[in-house]
C-alpha cells in the first residue's frame, strides 16, 4: 500500500462537522436484497434501507444507523 499509515490519533484535533440538511430518498426493504452501487455490489439485510444519494447513486444503509441518523423530511408548506 502507498501513503502513510494513519490511526485514530489523527482525529485528536479534528474539527466537528454536521451533514448538510439534504433530503435523500430511502425505502425500508423487508427482505434480504442486493444493489449495484458505485463501490460494487452490496447486500442488505431484512429491515435495512435502500437509499438514493445526492448524485443518484444507490446504496444500502443499516437499519440501526439509518434510524440514528435520519428523520422523515417534512417540506415547508
RAJO-V359789 format. One record per residue. N is the residue number from 1. RES is the residue in one small letter. SS is DSSP state (h for helix, s for strand, l for the rest). Layout:
n=<N	N>
res=<RES	RES>
ss=<SS	SS>
This chain:
n=<1	2	3	4	5	6	7	8	9	10	11	12	13	14	15	16	17	18	19	20	21	22	23	24	25	26	27	28	29	30	31	32	33	34	35	36	37	38	39	40	41	42	43	44	45	46	47	48	49	50	51	52	53	54	55	56	57	58	59	60	61	62	63	64	65	66	67	68	69	70	71	72	73	74	75	76	77>
res=<x	x	x	x	x	x	x	x	x	x	x	x	x	x	x	x	x	x	x	x	x	x	x	x	x	x	x	x	x	x	x	x	x	x	x	x	x	x	x	x	x	x	x	x	x	x	x	x	x	x	x	x	x	x	x	x	x	x	x	x	x	x	x	x	x	x	x	x	x	x	x	x	x	x	x	x	x>
ss=<l	l	l	l	l	l	l	h	h	h	h	l	l	l	l	l	l	l	l	l	l	l	l	l	s	s	s	s	l	l	l	l	s	s	s	s	s	l	l	s	s	s	s	s	l	l	l	l	s	s	s	s	l	l	l	l	l	s	s	s	s	l	h	h	h	h	h	h	h	l	l	l	l	l	l	l	l>
